């Protein structure tokens, strides 16, 4: 079978089983797929079913599939029902397994195939590419080629990701440049070759040009922070950039996360215990709580924030850091905001309300 034929077989399998209610249908199917389509061998230990993973001193988990070769872990796979949409909890779980198993590459299989690459980036960042189950999908065919036994290597996968990220950024840039004035200038250059300036200006006054972009074409790649860069604040201002599967973050949740994060920084509480305690206190999901704790820790160090928050939470953190840690603490927190703005600008992502936070809080230092 060619790579295209193998991919189309996977699409056929997906379409046949996408409404299956039991995950038990998916696990044995993909163990067989990795064997017969990708060429790995269970009998030699290359396909490891549900390898145990230590999540803490007492907690244990199990990834669904680990692919190994020559005693080296290549990539980890998390399987969900095909009718499940991707959520931030799924991403957090996979990224945790990737770190603990020391795998640079991870895959989530649910409504689509989501491939995560953590190589060549900071400890808190990963990249993700989604692949639709569609016949003859070029990315699906490339997925077969990249992950098959004998051809798997992280360099080629990283190159694939870099190309997708560049394409994603190019798409965003082109969309941002296609504006009514831009279109008018294109029309002007075309028609002035045949008609007078006066005639064109007369017609221009009758035009009503609006530009809108269909969301039916997905962005090819996404830059994710550790535990998934999904958050209420940035999802509100950049809803077209990211998924929005999260529960609304309330002021009570923000306060609980700040208070507990302080205890973590002050060595009064283990970082591992913080998310569950915040969840118990406020109802905030443990994944969101972990993100807020991470943000507070980075603010206290003046480093780029790994996750976004809503506008209220940013202001609450900055104000209370100022109250609790004074000018020095606020200086560090503002440095975190500035580094985050710089990073998002470099990725051609909007900086939105983050910029508006800087001036009023810097005024407190004068």
Buried (B, 14 or more C-beta within 10 A) or exposed (E): EEBBEBBBBBBEBBEEBBEBEEBEBBBEBBBEBBBEBBBBEEEEEBBBEEBEBEBEEEEEBEBBBBBBBEEEBBBBBBBBBBEBEBBBBBBBBBBBBBBBBEBBBBBBBBBBBBBBBBBEBEEBBBBBBBBEBBEEBEBBBBBBBBBBBEEBEBEEBBEBBBBBBEEBBEBBEEEEEEEEEEBBEEBEEEBEEEEEEEEBEEEEEEEEEEEEEEEEEEBBBBBBBBBBBBBBBBBBBBEEBBBEBBEEBBEEBBBBBBBBBBBBBEEEBEBEEBBEBBBEBBEBBBBBBBBBBBBBBBBBEBBBBBBBBBBBBBBBBBBBBBEEBEEEBBBBBBBBBBBBBEBBEEEEBBBBBBBEBBEEBEEEEE
